Amino acid sequence: MDGPSRINSDEQAKDEASESARGFFRLLGARTGKARSDISASLDTQEALLLLQNYEESGQGWFWSTDDKGRLTYITDSVARLMGRTTGALLGTAFTDLFLPVDSHGERQRTLPFLLTKQSKFDDLPLRSAFEGDDRWWAISGRPQFDGGGNFSGYRGSGTDVTAQRRSAEDASRLALYDSLTGLANRFNISKKLDKTLAAFAQQQRSCAIMLLDLDRFKQVNDTLGHPAGDALLKQVAERLLKIVGDKEMVSRLGGDEFQIILPDIEDRGKLGDMAADIIASLSQPYSVEGSRCIIGASVGIAIAPFDGLSGDELVRNADLALYAAKGNGRGRFSFYSSDLHTAAEDRRALEDDLRDALTRNEMALIYQPVVNAKSNMVSGVEALIRWTHPDRGVISPAVFIPIAEEAGLIWKIGEWVLRTACEDAASWPGDMRVAVNVSPIQFANEELSKAVAKALAATGLSPDRLELEITESVFLGDTAETARMFKALKALGVRLALDDFGTGYSSLAYLQSAPFDKIKIDQSFVRDATIPGSRNAAIIAAIVALAEALEMETTAEGIESLDQLELIRKLNVSHVQGYVYSKAVPQAELLEHAEGTWTIKPDGPARQRNDRFSLFRKVGAIHDNHRYAVVIRNLSTTGAFIEGLLDVPVGTRFVIDFGEGQLVTATVRRSMKHQQGVEFEQTMVSDGNGGLCTRHRVSPYLIAAATQSTSALALPSFTTTSDWKAA
């Protein structure tokens, strides 16, 4: 390429400017419908130069021209300065170097180099300045020029600054696609993005997960601190989500306190569960809003394409069902979608109807789990636990019906009954054994709570120091004066207060200073893994104990089930223990048998902590040598299961256990006893977020369909089933 041409002669520059002026007015004449000859005839060169100068100085537009090789021969001086250059420095450079390539700013249009090469005319082509520090947009127009012999001689054209219009259009587009409060994608934007992603991934047989999030207790922030504080809180929530997810374009605010996350190419439910747990933990940490301390929580529903749906609408609907299940199981949880959630939702509605009449039908009862002195093995008190015996469904766990009661507005009525019944039972016990009663955050927020406690004590004659109210950290939601007044009113009655599930919530030293607790209960999640090599839980427990001792509080470790856990808890100086290693919860009649005199329990249980086992009755498939057997799982852990339904299966036999919905796991028989087998999984299962287990991965429906089409006739069965044996 020839070197840059420098125009040093004032006369030459004047001639070039004059030629540009004539070109400009020819363009102007063409746009206003006037003949070029008329305009040229009405202006002499000097007038054209003056008009050109006035127009350029007004800042309304500028001019440029190039030679036949696309090199600048003229550019308005003021525009050169805006680009951070001088006119002399720009003359001779390629005109295309003044602007960014089209692809770098996402435009869909014919490019400037293409138009110049084709010697085409163009009008108002939007281009962005290529110079650092200059983010202006220009609308460029140009016309090719030819000499008397018809040879191309270059371009002449004009430009205008359209930065303001461009930014206004971008702002309008942003408002249409992004949430104005948080800056995240809005419902419309994320819906289109999800549909586009799923359509592309379906062709490529790739997976895509979505998470739906709903903030717990957000309404209380709006109600107590006002909507501006709620808006400020939502901004902080968005920031925390982005720190975990990373990709801003995949996180959206659907409206209110609902958020959605798209996670392409992730179907590992172990990873998804870990991310959901991290999100819940992060969003549950305290916020500082307008000088106030706010505490909320979050629940998460997860659905994965193609397993849980192929379209965006179907996937969102199923994720929403999983979210509903997570909230229904106590909030602050995550849940994966499964087909049985449809049935579960119907069951939940039916349970709510039945729960309304459960007390009047005498279906509720209290049982009591001993709280034991860790050093002496003596029972110092019990915790009252509610049970519901449904006439058709049998015993229903409080983990199931308490969240329903809270959501349906039934918790106050049930809570009053529990309080009165526990006090009544405790008053009949010999000695001074205490009874602990759980208080829901909804009960605590009711200004009538202290009156209800006083009424129960007066009606039963129970000494106030024998009643212990267990309160969770979530009562400190807004750190309000009402909370402090309730604590003062309860302590004025003489009852004891225990901080329940310590370590799972917000664990602020500030409220431990101000709230008059007598005991800290260490959550079983810390105890469960404390004996595993490499776990830091023991150090955390030791710190909690030291804190409690400094504040002259007792400590109780919950959920102790094995002797090695008990030994560790004793070494860490925890004062009290509660768990199966001492006793399960017992009914009032059995408790009265032990309460005479001193009640001492000798610890008993497995020597070492075992993986959690879930007792259940679940029909699954066991596949061996292309034959599928119907078997039943009696209990399940992360590493194996106990199955029955096959006779005399040799140890070492390998099966593929089909849990349904693409959940397949390879298992090896490790124990075999006639019609029962203990199997070990090749890959560990993971938490489903709701107290159950699921496989980490699922087999794609695409592969299942392909395998079904290619499978030949099944082989003859290798084993006899119990149904065959009984029939014979």
C-alpha positions in Angstrom: 0.0 0.0 0.0 1.3 3.5 -0.8 2.4 5.6 2.2 0.1 8.2 3.6 -0.3 11.3 1.4 0.3 14.6 3.2 -1.3 17.7 1.8 0.9 20.5 2.8 -0.1 23.2 0.3 -2.8 25.6 1.5 -4.0 26.0 -2.0 -4.3 22.3 -2.5 -6.2 22.0 0.8 -8.5 24.8 -0.3 -9.2 23.1 -3.7 -10.0 19.8 -1.9 -12.3 21.6 0.6 -14.0 23.4 -2.3 -14.5 20.1 -4.1 -16.0 18.6 -0.9 -18.3 21.6 -0.5 -19.6 21.1 -4.0 -20.1 17.4 -3.3 -22.0 18.2 -0.1 -24.3 20.7 -1.8 -24.9 18.2 -4.6 -26.0 15.7 -1.9 -28.1 18.3 -0.2 -29.7 19.3 -3.5 -30.5 15.7 -4.4 -32.2 15.2 -1.0 -34.3 18.4 -1.3 -35.4 17.6 -4.9 -33.4 20.5 -6.5 -31.3 20.0 -9.5 -27.5 19.9 -8.9 -26.9 22.4 -11.6 -29.3 24.9 -10.1 -27.5 24.8 -6.7 -24.0 24.9 -8.3 -25.0 27.8 -10.4 -26.3 29.8 -7.4 -23.2 29.6 -5.4 -19.7 30.4 -6.2 -16.7 28.7 -4.5 -16.2 31.3 -1.8 -19.8 31.2 -0.7 -19.7 27.4 -0.6 -16.6 27.5 1.6 -18.2 29.9 4.0 -21.4 27.9 4.2 -19.4 24.7 4.7 -17.4 26.4 7.5 -20.5 27.7 9.2 -22.2 24.3 9.0 -19.2 22.5 10.4 -18.7 25.0 13.2 -22.4 24.5 14.2 -21.6 20.9 15.2 -24.6 19.6 13.4 -22.5 17.6 10.9 -19.2 17.1 9.3 -17.6 16.2 6.0 -15.1 13.7 4.7 -13.5 12.6 1.4 -11.2 9.9 0.2 -9.1 9.1 -2.7 -9.6 6.1 -5.0 -7.8 3.8 -2.5 -10.0 4.8 0.4 -7.5 7.1 2.1 -8.7 10.3 3.8 -8.2 13.5 1.8 -10.4 15.7 3.9 -12.1 15.5 7.3 -13.7 18.2 9.4 -11.1 19.5 11.9 -13.5 19.5 14.9 -14.4 15.9 14.4 -10.7 14.9 14.2 -10.2 16.6 17.6 -13.2 14.6 19.0 -11.5 11.5 17.8 -8.4 12.5 19.7 -6.3 13.3 16.6 -5.4 16.2 14.4 -6.6 16.6 10.8 -3.0 16.3 9.6 -2.6 13.0 11.5 -5.7 11.5 10.0 -5.2 12.6 6.3 -3.8 9.7 4.3 -5.1 7.0 6.7 -7.7 4.5 5.6 -11.2 5.8 6.2 -12.3 2.4 7.6 -9.7 2.7 10.4 -11.9 5.4 12.0 -14.6 3.0 13.0 -14.9 -0.3 14.8 -15.8 -3.4 12.7 -19.5 -4.1 12.6 -19.1 -7.5 14.4 -17.5 -5.9 17.4 -20.7 -4.1 18.4 -23.3 -6.7 17.3 -24.8 -4.8 14.3 -26.5 -6.7 11.4 -25.8 -4.6 8.3 -23.5 -4.4 5.3 -20.1 -3.4 6.4 -18.3 -0.2 5.5 -15.4 -2.0 3.7 -17.9 -4.0 1.6 -19.7 -0.8 0.5 -16.5 1.1 -0.3 -15.2 -1.9 -2.3 -18.4 -2.1 -4.2 -18.3 1.7 -4.8 -21.9 1.8 -3.6 -23.6 4.8 -2.2 -24.9 4.7 1.4 -26.9 6.8 3.8 -26.8 7.1 7.6 -24.7 4.0 8.2 -24.3 3.6 12.1 -20.7 3.2 13.1 -18.8 3.5 16.4 -15.6 5.4 16.8 -12.5 3.1 16.9 -10.4 5.4 19.1 -9.8 4.7 22.7 -11.8 7.0 25.0 -14.2 7.9 22.3 -17.5 6.0 22.5 -19.4 8.2 20.0 -21.7 6.8 17.3 -21.8 8.4 13.9 -24.3 8.1 11.1 -22.2 8.2 7.9 -23.3 8.9 4.4 -21.2 8.8 1.2 -21.3 8.9 -2.6 -18.7 7.5 -5.0 -17.0 10.0 -7.3 -15.9 9.6 -10.9 -13.7 11.7 -13.1 -14.5 12.8 -16.7 -13.4 9.5 -18.1 -15.8 7.6 -15.8 -12.9 6.4 -13.6 -13.6 6.0 -9.8 -11.8 8.8 -7.9 -12.9 8.3 -4.3 -15.7 9.2 -2.0 -17.2 12.3 -0.6 -19.6 12.3 2.2 -20.9 13.6 5.5 -21.5 12.4 9.1 -23.6 13.3 12.1 -23.3 12.5 15.8 -26.1 10.1 16.7 -24.7 9.1 20.1 -27.6 10.5 22.1 -30.2 8.8 19.8 -28.3 5.6 20.0 -28.1 5.6 23.8 -31.7 6.5 24.0 -32.6 3.5 21.8 -30.3 1.2 23.9 -32.0 2.5 27.1 -35.4 1.7 25.6 -34.2 -1.7 24.6 -32.7 -2.3 28.0 -36.0 -1.4 29.7 -37.8 -3.9 27.5 -35.3 -6.7 28.2 -33.9 -6.0 31.7 -35.3 -5.4 35.1 -34.9 -1.7 35.9 -34.3 -2.3 39.6 -31.7 -5.0 39.6 -30.3 -4.8 36.1 -31.0 -8.5 35.6 -32.8 -10.0 32.6 -36.6 -9.7 33.0 -39.2 -12.3 32.5 -39.7 -11.7 28.8 -35.9 -11.7 28.1 -35.2 -14.9 30.1 -38.2 -16.7 28.6 -37.0 -16.0 25.0 -33.4 -17.0 26.0 -34.6 -20.3 27.5 -36.7 -21.2 24.5 -33.8 -20.5 22.2 -31.4 -22.5 24.3 -33.7 -25.5 24.6 -34.4 -25.5 20.9 -30.7 -25.5 20.1 -29.8 -28.1 22.8 -32.6 -30.5 21.7 -30.9 -30.8 18.3 -27.5 -31.4 19.9 -29.0 -33.6 22.7 -27.5 -31.4 25.5 -28.9 -30.8 28.9 -30.0 -27.5 30.5 -31.1 -26.9 34.1 -33.1 -24.1 35.5 -33.6 -22.9 39.0 -36.6 -20.9 40.3 -36.0 -19.0 43.5 -38.5 -17.5 45.9 -37.4 -15.3 48.8 -38.7 -16.4 52.3 -40.0 -13.7 54.6 -39.4 -10.9 52.1 -42.9 -9.6 52.6 -42.1 -8.9 56.3 -39.3 -6.6 55.2 -41.6 -4.6 53.0 -44.2 -4.5 55.8 -41.8 -3.5 58.6 -39.3 -1.3 56.8 -41.2 -0.1 53.7 -40.9 -0.8 50.0 -37.8 1.4 49.4 -36.0 -0.9 51.8 -37.4 -3.9 50.0 -36.1 -2.6 46.7 -32.6 -2.0 48.2 -32.7 -5.6 49.6 -33.6 -7.0 46.1 -30.5 -5.3 44.6 -28.3 -7.0 47.2 -30.0 -10.3 46.5 -29.2 -9.8 42.8 -25.5 -9.1 43.6 -25.2 -12.2 45.7 -26.7 -14.4 43.0 -24.3 -13.0 40.4 -21.3 -13.8 42.6 -22.4 -17.5 42.7 -23.7 -17.9 39.2 -21.3 -15.6 37.4 -23.1 -15.1 34.1 -25.3 -12.1 34.4 -27.3 -13.0 31.2 -28.4 -16.2 32.7 -29.9 -14.7 35.9 -33.3 -13.0 35.8 -35.8 -11.3 38.1 -39.2 -12.5 37.2 -40.9 -9.9 39.3 -41.6 -9.4 43.0 -39.2 -11.6 45.0 -38.9 -14.4 42.3 -35.8 -15.1 40.4 -34.8 -17.6 37.6 -31.4 -19.0 36.6 -30.5 -20.9 33.4 -27.6 -23.3 33.7 -26.6 -24.7 30.3 -24.9 -28.1 30.1 -25.4 -29.0 33.8 -27.4 -32.1 34.7 -25.3 -33.4 37.6 -27.7 -33.2 40.5 -24.9 -33.2 43.0 -23.4 -30.0 41.5 -26.9 -28.5 41.2 -27.7 -29.4 44.8 -24.4 -27.9 46.0 -25.1 -24.7 44.0 -28.6 -24.4 45.4 -27.4 -24.9 48.9 -24.7 -22.2 48.4 -27.4 -19.8 47.0 -29.7 -20.5 50.0 -26.8 -20.0 52.5 -25.7 -16.8 50.8 -29.1 -15.2 50.5 -29.9 -16.2 54.1 -27.0 -14.1 55.5 -28.0 -10.8 57.2 -28.4 -7.7 55.1 -27.8 -4.1 56.0 -30.6 -1.9 54.5 -30.9 1.8 55.4 -29.3 1.2 58.8 -31.5 -1.8 59.6 -30.4 -5.4 59.8 -32.6 -7.7 57.7 -32.7 -11.4 57.5 -34.6 -13.4 54.9 -34.2 -16.8 53.3 -34.7 -18.6 50.0 -36.2 -21.7 48.6 -35.2 -23.3 45.3 -36.9 -25.5 42.7 -34.8 -27.3 40.1 -35.8 -28.8 36.7 -33.5 -30.2 34.1 -34.1 -30.6 30.3 -34.6 -33.0 28.6 -35.5 -35.2 31.7 -38.1 -32.9 33.2 -39.4 -31.2 30.1 -38.5 -30.2 26.5 -40.1 -26.8 26.2 -39.5 -23.7 28.2 -43.1 -23.6 29.5 -42.9 -27.2 30.6 -39.6 -26.8 32.3 -40.6 -23.7 34.2 -43.9 -25.3 35.2 -42.1 -28.3 36.7 -39.4 -26.2 38.4 -42.2 -24.2 40.0 -43.7 -27.4 41.2 -40.4 -28.3 42.7 -40.2 -24.9 44.3 -43.6 -25.4 45.8 -42.4 -28.7 47.3 -39.3 -27.1 48.7 -41.3 -24.4 50.4 -43.8 -26.9 51.7 -41.1 -29.0 53.3 -40.0 -26.1 55.6 -38.5 -23.4 53.3 -34.8 -22.7 53.2 -34.5 -25.9 51.0 -34.1 -27.0 47.5 -36.0 -29.6 45.6 -35.6 -31.4 42.3 -38.6 -32.0 40.1 -40.0 -35.5 39.9 -43.2 -36.8 38.4 -44.6 -37.7 41.8 -44.6 -34.0 42.8 -47.9 -33.7 41.0 -49.4 -36.3 43.3 -47.6 -34.7 46.3 -49.2 -31.3 45.5 -52.7 -32.9 45.5 -51.8 -34.7 48.7 -50.7 -31.5 50.3 -54.0 -29.8 49.6 -55.9 -32.8 51.0 -53.7 -32.8 54.1 -54.4 -29.1 54.7 -58.1 -29.9 54.6 -57.7 -32.8 57.1 -55.3 -30.8 59.3 -58.0 -28.2 60.0 -60.1 -30.8 61.9 -57.2 -33.0 63.3 -57.3 -31.4 66.8 -61.1 -31.7 67.2 -60.8 -35.4 66.1 -58.1 -36.0 68.7 -55.6 -37.1 66.1 -52.7 -35.1 67.6 -50.5 -36.4 70.4 -47.2 -35.5 72.1 -44.3 -37.7 72.7 -41.1 -36.8 74.6 -37.4 -37.3 73.8 -35.1 -37.3 76.8 -32.4 -34.7 77.1 -29.5 -36.3 79.0 -26.6 -34.9 81.0 -23.5 -35.9 79.0 -21.4 -36.7 82.0 -23.8 -38.5 84.3 -26.2 -40.1 81.8 -29.1 -38.7 83.9 -32.2 -37.3 82.2 -32.6 -33.6 83.0 -35.6 -32.9 80.8 -37.4 -33.8 77.7 -38.4 -32.2 74.4 -42.1 -32.3 73.4 -42.6 -33.5 69.9 -45.9 -33.5 68.1 -47.2 -36.4 66.1 -50.3 -36.6 63.9 -51.9 -40.0 63.4 -54.1 -39.6 60.3 -57.0 -42.1 60.1 -56.0 -43.2 56.6 -52.4 -42.3 56.2 -51.1 -43.3 59.6 -48.4 -41.3 61.4 -47.4 -38.1 59.6 -44.1 -36.4 60.4 -44.2 -32.8 61.7 -41.7 -32.0 59.0 -44.6 -32.6 56.6 -47.5 -31.0 58.4 -46.0 -28.1 60.3 -45.1 -26.1 57.1 -48.6 -26.7 55.9 -50.0 -25.4 59.2 -47.8 -22.3 59.0 -48.9 -21.6 55.4 -52.6 -22.3 56.1 -52.7 -20.1 59.3 -53.2 -23.1 61.6 -50.0 -22.9 63.5 -51.2 -20.7 66.3 -54.1 -23.0 67.2 -51.8 -26.1 67.1 -49.1 -24.3 69.0 -51.5 -23.3 71.8 -52.6 -27.0 72.1 -49.0 -28.2 72.3 -48.1 -25.7 74.9 -51.1 -26.5 77.1 -50.8 -30.3 76.7 -47.0 -30.3 77.4 -47.5 -28.2 80.6 -50.4 -30.4 81.7 -48.3 -33.6 81.2 -45.2 -32.2 82.9 -47.2 -31.1 85.9 -48.0 -34.8 86.5 -44.4 -35.9 86.5 -42.7 -36.5 89.8 -39.6 -34.4 90.5 -38.5 -31.3 88.7 -37.8 -32.6 85.2 -38.2 -29.8 82.6 -40.2 -29.9 79.3 -39.1 -28.1 76.2 -41.6 -26.8 73.7 -40.8 -25.5 70.2 -42.1 -22.1 69.3 -42.7 -21.3 65.6 -41.4 -17.9 64.4 -45.1 -17.1 63.5 -46.1 -17.8 67.1 -43.2 -15.6 68.4 -44.4 -12.8 66.2 -47.8 -12.9 67.7 -48.1 -10.4 70.6 -50.4 -12.8 72.4 -47.6 -15.4 72.9 -46.6 -14.3 76.4 -50.3 -14.3 77.5 -50.8 -17.9 76.0 -47.7 -19.1 78.0 -49.0 -17.5 81.2 -52.4 -19.0 80.7 -51.0 -22.5 80.2 -48.8 -22.2 83.3 -51.7 -20.9 85.4 -54.1 -23.6 84.2 -51.8 -26.5 84.8 -49.9 -25.3 87.9 -46.5 -26.0 86.3 -43.6 -24.1 87.8 -42.3 -21.6 85.1 -38.7 -22.7 85.5 -39.7 -26.2 84.3 -40.9 -24.9 81.0 -38.3 -24.2 78.3 -39.2 -22.5 75.0 -37.1 -23.4 72.0 -36.8 -20.5 69.6 -35.0 -20.5 66.2 -32.8 -17.7 64.9 -35.3 -16.7 62.3 -37.3 -14.7 65.0 -34.6 -12.0 64.6 -35.7 -11.2 61.1 -35.9 -7.5 61.5 -34.1 -7.1 64.8 -37.1 -5.0 65.9 -38.1 -3.6 69.2 -41.1 -6.0 69.2 -38.7 -8.9 69.4 -36.9 -7.4 72.4 -40.3 -6.7 74.1 -41.4 -10.4 73.6 -38.2 -11.7 75.1 -38.6 -9.4 78.1 -42.2 -10.5 78.6 -41.3 -14.2 78.4 -38.5 -13.9 80.9 -40.7 -11.9 83.2 -42.8 -15.1 83.4 -39.8 -17.0 84.7 -39.6 -19.6 81.8 -36.3 -20.7 80.3 -35.3 -19.9 76.7 -33.3 -22.1 74.4 -31.8 -21.0 71.0 -32.7 -23.9 68.7 -30.7 -25.2 65.6 -27.8 -22.9 66.4 -25.4 -22.7 63.5 -27.8 -23.3 60.6 -29.1 -19.7 60.4 -27.4 -16.4 61.1 -25.5 -17.0 64.3 -25.0 -13.3 65.2 -23.2 -12.6 68.4 -25.2 -9.4 68.7 -28.5 -11.1 69.5 -26.7 -13.6 71.8 -25.7 -10.5 73.8 -29.1 -9.1 74.0 -31.5 -12.1 74.0 -31.8 -13.8 77.4 -31.1 -17.4 76.4 -30.4 -20.1 78.9 -29.3 -22.7 76.5 -27.8 -23.1 73.0 -28.9 -26.2 71.0 -26.2 -27.3 68.5 -27.8 -28.4 65.3 -27.4 -32.1 64.3 -25.9 -31.1 61.0 -22.6 -30.2 62.8 -22.7 -33.4 64.8 -23.4 -35.7 61.9 -20.1 -35.2 60.1 -17.9 -34.2 63.1 -16.3 -37.6 63.4 -15.4 -37.8 59.7 -11.6 -37.3 59.1 -10.9 -33.8 57.8 -14.2 -32.4 59.1 -14.0 -28.9 60.8 -17.3 -29.5 62.6 -15.6 -30.5 65.8 -13.7 -27.1 65.9 -17.0 -25.3 65.3 -18.7 -27.2 68.1 -15.8 -26.4 70.4 -16.2 -22.7 69.6 -19.9 -22.8 70.2 -19.3 -24.5 73.6 -16.7 -21.9 74.6 -19.1 -19.1 73.6 -21.9 -20.6 75.6 -19.7 -21.1 78.7 -18.6 -17.4 78.5 -22.2 -16.3 78.4 -23.1 -18.8 81.2 -25.4 -20.9 79.0 -25.9 -24.6 78.8 -25.4 -26.5 75.5 -27.3 -29.4 74.0 -26.1 -31.5 71.0 -28.9 -32.9 68.9 -29.1 -36.0 66.8 -26.4 -38.1 68.5 -26.8 -41.6 67.2 -23.4 -43.4 67.5 -20.9 -44.0 70.3 -18.1 -42.2 68.6 -20.2 -39.1 68.2 -21.0 -39.2 71.9 -17.4 -39.6 72.8 -16.5 -36.6 70.8 -19.3 -34.5 72.2 -18.1 -35.3 75.7 -14.5 -34.4 74.9 -15.8 -31.0 73.6 -17.5 -30.4 77.0 -21.1 -30.2 75.6 -23.3 -30.3 78.7 -26.3 -32.2 77.4 -27.1 -34.7 74.7 -30.2 -35.6 72.8 -30.5 -38.4 70.3 -31.1 -42.1 69.6 -27.9 -43.1 71.3 -29.9 -42.5 74.5 -33.5 -42.8 73.5 -36.1 -42.2 70.9 -39.1 -40.1 71.9 -41.5 -42.0 74.2 -45.2 -41.4 74.9 -46.5 -40.0 78.2 -47.4 -43.4 79.7 -43.9 -44.8 79.2 -42.2 -41.6 80.4 -44.2 -41.9 83.7 -42.7 -45.3 84.3 -39.2 -44.0 84.1 -39.7 -40.7 85.9 -40.1 -42.2 89.3 -36.8 -41.3 91.1 -33.6 -40.8 89.1 -33.9 -41.6 85.4 -30.5 -42.8 84.1 -30.0 -44.1 80.6 -27.0 -46.1 79.4 -25.9 -45.0 75.9 -26.4 -47.7 73.3 -25.9 -47.6 69.5 -23.5 -48.4 66.7 -19.8 -47.9 67.5 -19.3 -45.5 64.6 -21.4 -43.1 62.6 -23.0 -44.7 59.6 -24.4 -43.2 56.5 -28.0 -42.0 56.9 -30.4 -44.8 56.0 -33.9 -44.1 54.8 -36.5 -46.7 55.6 -39.0 -47.0 52.8 -41.1 -49.4 50.7 -40.3 -48.5 47.1 -40.8 -50.6 44.0 -37.9 -50.4 41.6 -36.4 -52.4 38.7 -33.3 -54.6 39.0 -31.8 -55.4 35.6 -29.5 -58.3 35.0 -28.5 -60.0 31.7 -31.1 -58.1 29.8 -33.9 -59.2 32.1 -35.8 -56.8 34.4 -37.0 -57.9 37.8 -39.5 -56.1 40.0 -38.0 -55.7 43.5 -38.6 -53.6 46.6 -36.1 -51.4 48.4 -36.6 -51.6 52.2 -33.9 -49.1 53.1 -31.6 -46.8 51.2 -28.4 -44.9 51.9 -26.0 -42.9 49.8 -23.8 -46.0 49.2 -26.2 -48.9 49.0 -29.6 -50.4 49.6 -31.4 -53.4 51.1 -33.6 -55.0 48.5 -36.0 -58.0 48.5 -37.9 -59.9 45.8 -35.2 -62.3 44.4 -34.2 -65.7 45.7 -30.7 -66.9 46.4 -28.7 -64.3 44.4 -25.0 -65.0 44.6 -22.7 -62.5 46.3 -20.9 -60.5 43.7 -23.8 -60.4 41.2 -24.1 -57.0 39.5 -27.4 -55.3 38.8 -28.5 -52.1 37.3 -31.1 -50.6 39.7 -33.7 -48.5 37.9 -35.3 -46.0 40.2 -37.4 -44.5 37.3 -37.2 -41.3 35.4 -33.8 -42.1 34.0 -32.3 -42.8 37.4 -30.0 -45.8 36.9 -27.2 -47.0 39.3 -24.9 -50.0 39.0 -25.0 -52.1 42.2 -23.1 -55.2 43.4 -24.6 -57.8 45.8 -22.5 -57.8 49.0 -24.8 -59.8 51.3 -27.5 -62.3 50.3 -30.0 -64.0 52.6 -32.7 -66.0 50.7 -35.1 -63.3 49.3 -33.1 -60.3 50.6 -29.9 -58.8 49.3 -27.7 -56.0 50.5 -26.2 -54.1 47.5 -23.4 -51.6 47.2 -23.7 -48.7 44.6 -20.9 -48.0 42.2 -21.6 -44.3 42.5 -22.9 -42.6 45.6 -26.3 -41.0 45.6 -26.9 -37.4 46.5 -29.4 -35.4 48.5 -32.6 -34.5 46.7 -32.9 -31.4 49.0 -36.0 -32.7 50.8 -34.5 -35.4 53.0 -34.3 -38.1 50.4 -31.8 -39.4 47.9 -31.4 -39.4 44.1 -28.9 -40.4 41.5 -26.3 -37.8 40.6 -26.9 -38.3 36.9 -29.8 -39.5 34.8 -29.8 -41.3 31.5 -31.0 -39.1 28.8 -34.4 -39.8 27.3 -32.7 -39.7 23.9 -30.5 -42.7 24.9 -33.4 -44.6 26.5 -35.4 -44.2 23.3 -32.5 -45.4 21.2 -31.8 -48.3 23.5 -35.5 -49.3 23.5 -35.5 -49.4 19.7 -32.3 -51.5 19.4 -33.0 -54.0 22.2 -33.6 -57.5 21.0 -35.8 -60.1 22.7 -35.0 -60.3 26.4 -33.0 -63.3 27.7 -34.6 -65.9 30.0 -34.5 -64.8 33.7 -31.5 -65.9 35.8 -33.2 -65.7 39.1 -36.5 -66.7 40.7 -38.7 -64.0 42.2 -40.6 -64.3 45.4 -43.8 -64.0 43.6 -42.9 -67.0 41.4 -41.8 -68.9 44.4 -45.0 -68.3 46.3 -47.1 -69.1 43.2 -45.3 -72.5 42.9 
